[in-house]
Amino acid sequence: MTASLQYRLSASISLAVVAVAGSAAAFTFVASLNDANIAQDKQLRQTAGIISRLQAEPGALAARPKLRGISLEERIVVRFLGAEDAQAGRQAPYFSPRMPDGLQTVTSENESWRVFVRTDAHGVRVAVAQQTSVRNAAAQRSALRSLIPFAFLAPVLLVLVALLIRKLFAPLRALAVQVGQRSHDDASALAAAGLPREVQPFVAEINRLLMRVGLAMQRQRRFIADAAHELRTPLAAMSLQGERLAAASMPAEARERTLALADGLKRTRLMLDGLLALARSQQGGRDAGAQASLGRTVHTVIEDVVPLADERGIDLGLVHPGDALVQAAPVDLHMLVKNLVENAIRYAPPGGRVDVSVLGGEGSAELIVEDTGPGIPEHERERVFDAFYRVLGNGEQTGSGLGLAIVKAVADGAGATVMLEDAAAPGQGLRVRVRFPLP
């Protein structure tokens, strides 16, 4: 899986920061260690110079515990070379009188010493020494103290880099959220304000693509609407001729075929009406900002479909007569409710029941239509919203398979969600729940 650009950029900059900080820290550590050693060598030289300027006896000098600020805690040892007898039995460390002048590292009594030898104008030779282990420990402490800023600044810099990159990518995340919240038929242009200059050409090309897709969708919907509208006139004429033909005297076989023709024309007329309704419901921006009463619309629809329910012996009732003002055009809301109630009546068995409810809640309102029909299998509940799709086994019911497609289109336009559930008694019907956000 390809890592995100933000992650790769953060990782690359972090690695660069760590590498540069590590190199700088290593260089600083080596340089500080070297500077500490040089300073300690210089201290040995200065101590030897101070002793030489004192012009005192060697024995007295060897016995002094302090020499002007140089304490024994710093473990600087002074020995006069060539005066072994004056040093009370060769006190350790012992340095050879044959040592040359200058800085050198020697081993005495199994200990390593850094020694500076100096011969003054009177021929007195002085050796000022310090243990190398003490020198190294002091130099390392000094070098480690120089790394403290790196130890604090490197993590802070990494956190700052991560925060800055996250802030720079915030417009892209906002754009992704904006696209994710769009409906499937929203082909309006994306807002490019505030985006980085490098991303704006990409967004511009996406906007051009969305414009072409929107034009193609408009042409398709216009074609469906125009075709359905053009077919209505000849279909109406054919229906009228079929009615006249059915009124004429004819043999029984001819009358049977005429009735089959009339049923076919009726189904075709219903399909054309559904296509026109679907095309109208998919038109974006129609009656934008319009509001309609959900309760009043439900009452109107029930009054319209009572004859159909009586014809099939269906017990149609309004269980919870609530009301709410929803963000939808009145015509579209009427079409949604009518399709749901008519579908429930058509698929409920004779003598069955259809219950309609309008419930109000905090921030939303719900329309619930529940029937005692065969229901819809769970694995087909996504497909039934496709145009012309019908559940297998329901072929005996007249219809075009456009009812739920129209419901879904109207719900999407109103920002509502449609949920298909089992009825209160499992396996004994379908419950359709439409949740509208309140304006």
SVG drawing of the C-alpha trace seen along z (x, -y; Angstrom):
<svg xmlns="http://www.w3.org/2000/svg" viewBox="-72 -34 143 51">
<polyline fill="none" stroke="black" stroke-width="0.4" points="0.0,0.0 1.4,-3.4 2.0,-5.7 0.4,-9.1 2.2,-12.1 1.9,-13.8 3.5,-10.7 6.3,-10.5 7.0,-14.2 7.1,-14.1 9.3,-11.0 11.7,-12.4 12.1,-15.7 12.4,-14.0 15.1,-11.7 16.9,-14.7 16.6,-16.5 17.9,-13.5 20.8,-13.0 21.8,-16.7 21.3,-17.0 23.3,-13.7 26.1,-14.8 26.2,-18.2 26.1,-16.6 29.0,-14.2 31.1,-17.0 30.3,-19.2 31.2,-16.3 34.5,-15.6 35.4,-19.3 34.4,-19.9 36.4,-16.8 39.4,-18.1 39.0,-21.6 38.8,-20.2 42.0,-18.3 43.8,-21.4 42.5,-23.5 43.8,-20.9 47.2,-20.8 47.3,-24.6 46.5,-24.4 49.5,-22.1 51.7,-24.6 50.4,-27.5 50.9,-25.6 54.5,-24.8 55.1,-28.5 53.7,-29.6 55.9,-27.2 59.0,-28.3 58.4,-31.9 58.1,-31.2 62.0,-30.7 61.6,-28.5 63.4,-25.4 62.4,-22.1 61.7,-20.4 59.4,-23.1 57.5,-23.1 56.9,-19.4 55.4,-19.6 52.8,-22.3 49.1,-21.1 48.0,-24.2 49.6,-26.3 47.6,-29.5 44.2,-28.1 45.4,-24.6 43.9,-22.2 44.6,-18.5 41.0,-17.8 41.9,-18.5 44.7,-15.9 47.4,-17.9 50.8,-16.6 54.0,-18.5 57.4,-16.7 60.9,-18.1 63.0,-15.9 66.6,-15.1 65.6,-15.6 64.5,-12.1 66.1,-12.1 64.2,-15.2 60.9,-13.5 60.8,-11.1 61.2,-7.7 60.0,-8.4 56.4,-9.2 54.1,-8.0 53.9,-8.9 57.6,-8.7 58.8,-10.4 62.1,-9.7 64.7,-12.6 65.5,-11.7 62.0,-12.9 62.4,-15.6 60.8,-19.0 57.3,-19.4 53.9,-17.5 53.9,-13.7 51.9,-10.8 53.7,-8.4 52.8,-5.4 53.8,-5.4 52.8,-2.8 50.3,-1.3 48.6,-4.6 48.6,-6.7 49.6,-10.4 49.7,-13.5 52.9,-15.2 54.4,-18.6 58.1,-19.0 59.7,-22.5 63.3,-23.6 63.7,-27.1 66.6,-29.5 68.3,-28.0 68.2,-24.5 65.5,-23.3 63.2,-20.8 59.5,-20.7 57.0,-18.0 53.3,-18.9 51.1,-15.9 47.5,-14.9 45.9,-11.4 44.6,-10.7 41.5,-9.0 40.6,-12.2 41.3,-14.3 39.2,-12.2 36.3,-12.1 36.4,-15.9 36.6,-16.3 33.7,-13.9 31.5,-15.8 32.3,-19.0 31.6,-17.5 28.3,-15.9 27.1,-19.3 27.5,-20.7 25.0,-18.1 22.2,-19.2 20.8,-21.7 20.7,-19.0 18.9,-16.6 16.1,-19.2 15.9,-20.9 15.8,-17.8 12.5,-16.4 11.0,-19.9 12.0,-20.3 10.5,-17.0 7.2,-17.9 7.2,-21.3 7.8,-19.7 4.9,-17.3 2.5,-20.1 3.5,-22.4 3.0,-19.7 -0.3,-18.8 -1.4,-22.4 -0.2,-22.7 -2.3,-19.7 -5.4,-20.9 -6.9,-22.5 -6.6,-19.2 -8.3,-17.3 -11.1,-19.9 -11.5,-19.4 -11.8,-15.7 -14.5,-16.2 -16.3,-18.5 -16.3,-16.0 -17.3,-13.1 -20.4,-15.0 -21.7,-15.6 -24.7,-13.7 -24.1,-11.4 -25.7,-13.9 -23.9,-17.0 -21.6,-18.0 -20.9,-21.6 -17.3,-22.9 -15.0,-22.4 -13.8,-25.4 -10.1,-26.0 -9.7,-29.0 -7.0,-28.4 -5.4,-25.4 -1.7,-25.2 -0.6,-26.5 0.6,-23.0 -2.8,-21.5 -4.9,-24.1 -4.3,-22.8 -5.4,-19.3 -8.6,-20.8 -9.2,-22.8 -9.1,-19.7 -11.5,-17.9 -13.9,-20.8 -13.8,-20.6 -14.4,-16.9 -17.4,-17.5 -18.8,-20.0 -18.6,-17.5 -20.2,-14.8 -23.0,-17.3 -23.7,-18.1 -23.9,-14.4 -26.3,-13.8 -28.5,-16.7 -28.6,-15.5 -29.5,-12.0 -32.3,-13.2 -33.6,-15.6 -33.7,-12.7 -35.6,-10.5 -38.1,-13.3 -38.5,-14.3 -39.0,-10.7 -41.5,-10.0 -43.4,-13.2 -43.4,-12.5 -44.7,-9.0 -47.6,-10.0 -49.7,-11.5 -49.6,-8.5 -50.0,-6.2 -53.1,-8.1 -54.5,-7.8 -53.9,-4.1 -55.6,-3.8 -58.6,-5.7 -58.8,-3.4 -58.5,-0.4 -61.4,-1.5 -63.6,-2.1 -62.6,1.3 -63.5,2.9 -67.0,1.3 -67.6,2.8 -69.3,6.2 -66.7,8.9 -66.1,12.6 -64.9,13.7 -61.4,14.5 -61.0,11.1 -62.3,9.4 -59.8,11.4 -57.0,10.1 -58.3,6.6 -58.3,6.7 -54.7,7.9 -53.8,5.1 -55.5,2.6 -53.5,4.0 -50.3,3.6 -51.1,0.0 -51.9,-0.7 -48.6,0.7 -46.8,-1.4 -48.6,-4.5 -47.6,-3.9 -44.0,-3.4 -44.0,-6.7 -45.5,-8.5 -42.8,-7.0 -40.1,-8.1 -41.4,-11.6 -41.5,-11.7 -38.0,-10.3 -36.7,-12.9 -38.4,-15.7 -37.1,-14.4 -33.5,-14.2 -33.4,-17.8 -31.0,-19.6 -31.8,-23.1 -35.6,-22.9 -37.6,-24.7 -34.4,-25.3 -35.2,-26.3 -38.8,-25.2 -40.5,-23.6 -43.5,-21.4 -45.6,-20.0 -45.0,-16.3 -48.2,-15.6 -50.4,-17.5 -48.8,-15.7 -49.4,-12.3 -53.1,-13.1 -53.5,-14.2 -51.9,-11.0 -54.0,-8.8 -57.1,-10.4 -55.9,-9.8 -55.1,-6.1 -58.1,-5.1 -60.0,-3.8 -57.0,-1.6 -56.8,-0.3 -60.6,0.4 -60.4,2.2 -57.8,4.6 -59.3,4.9 -56.3,3.3 -56.6,1.8 -54.9,-1.6 -54.4,-3.8 -52.5,-6.7 -51.1,-5.4 -49.1,-8.4 -50.5,-11.6 -47.5,-13.8 -46.3,-16.8 -43.1,-18.5 -41.9,-21.1 -39.2,-19.5 -36.8,-21.0 -38.5,-19.7 -40.7,-20.9 -44.4,-20.1 -44.7,-18.2 -41.6,-16.1 -42.7,-15.3 -46.1,-14.3 -44.5,-12.0 -42.3,-10.4 -45.1,-9.7 -47.5,-8.5 -45.0,-6.0 -44.3,-4.5 -47.9,-4.1 -49.0,-2.8 -46.2,-0.3 -47.2,0.9 -50.8,1.3 -49.9,3.1 -47.6,5.6 -49.7,6.3 -51.9,9.3 -55.7,8.9 -57.0,8.2 -53.6,7.0 -52.6,3.9 -50.6,0.7 -49.7,-1.6 -48.3,-5.1 -46.7,-7.2 -45.1,-10.6 -42.8,-11.0 -41.0,-14.2 -37.6,-14.1 -34.7,-16.3 -33.4,-17.8 -35.2,-15.3 -38.6,-13.9 -39.5,-10.4 -42.0,-9.0 -42.7,-5.3 -44.7,-3.1 -45.2,0.5 -47.0,3.3 -47.8,7.0 -46.5,7.9 -43.8,10.4 -41.0,7.9 -37.6,7.5 -34.7,9.9 -31.8,8.2 -29.4,8.9 -31.6,7.1 -32.3,3.9 -29.6,1.9 -30.7,3.0 -34.3,2.1 -33.4,-1.6 -32.1,-1.1 -34.5,-2.0 -36.5,0.8 -35.3,3.3 -38.0,5.5 -37.7,8.3 -38.1,11.8 -41.4,13.4 -43.4,10.1 -44.2,10.3 -47.9,10.6 -48.0,7.0 -48.3,4.2 -45.5,1.7 -42.4,0.4 -39.8,0.8 -39.4,-3.0 -41.2,-3.7 -38.3,-3.3 -35.9,-4.9 -38.1,-8.0 -38.3,-7.8 -34.5,-7.7 -34.0,-10.6 -36.4,-12.8 -34.9,-11.8 -31.4,-12.6 -32.5,-16.0 -34.1,-16.8 -31.0,-15.5 -33.1,-12.6 -32.1,-9.0 -34.2,-5.9 -33.9,-2.7 -35.5,0.6 -36.2,2.8 -38.2,5.8 -41.7,5.1 -42.5,5.5 -43.2,9.2 -40.1,10.7 -40.8,12.2 -44.2,10.6 -43.7,7.4 -41.5,4.4 -41.0,1.2 -39.7,-1.8 -38.2,-4.6 -37.4,-8.0 -35.6,-10.4 -35.7,-14.1 -33.4,-16.7 -35.3,-19.6 -34.6,-23.0"/>
</svg>
